[in-house]
Amino acid sequence: MSEFLRQQDIFTPHDIEDRDLDLIGAGALGGAVLLVLIKMGFGVLNRIVLWDFDRCALHNLSNQWFRKSHVQLGQHKVEALEEMVAWIGKRNLETMPVRFTGAEERPLGPVAVVAVDSLEERARIWGNIKQRQDVRLLIDVRMGAHVLELHAVDLASGDVAAYERSLEIPAAGDTFEAACTERAIFYTVLGGASFVGSILRAWCRDEDYPRHLVFDFRNFFIQVCGSRDPARVGP
């Protein structure tokens, strides 16, 4: 696969072969995550299923991966992203323009990446996914203005208490409950997608990765917590 020659010692499509991925949310974070995964080689030897019921809107253009023509046509975000992916190359991408619940009858995963808009929605999805046997790794990526937060949950380990605490509704004024005009800027979006790609590479190659990561792009502060080898990653 000469397309991936420059990264073959870092990650190749063979690392994720036959391990499908459900990407829940095709907005700012979901679209950027999809771009990173497609460029890394996801969708060549595995399948990506992209879920989102929402349609393209003009106010999304500054931080989401679609064109103005998609807005004018009122296309579903998943359909717009499918078209954008086709410009990069042939990938096994399935689009689902419906709300994801985690209780779908079809098999999921073994990887699920959650990039939805609210804690309430995340909690509903988690309540169903944690009952399943097919999802092995859940990555939940969030942002509010300059701040990015990411949780990586290994369901096989049963160590989910910290993640479940993170789903509690925050008090008023919490970073992730900012005013609508302060919620997203593209450098935070791209940073989140990059961390997701890096964690997935580590998981595929059975290497250490953090369970919880926070990065503040305004104050240049990072907090990294937990791994199979805490001494290597952080407290």
Secondary structure by P-SEA (a helix, b strand, c coil): ccccccccccccccccccbbbbbccccaaaaaaaaaaaaacccccbbbbbbbcccccccccccccccaaaaaacccaaaaaaaaaaaacccbbbbbccccccccccccccbbbbbcccaaaaaaaaacccccccccbbbbbbbcccbbbbbbbcccccccaaaaaaaccccccccccccccccccaaaaaaaaaaaaaaaaaaaabbbbbcbbbbbcccbbbbbbbccccccccc
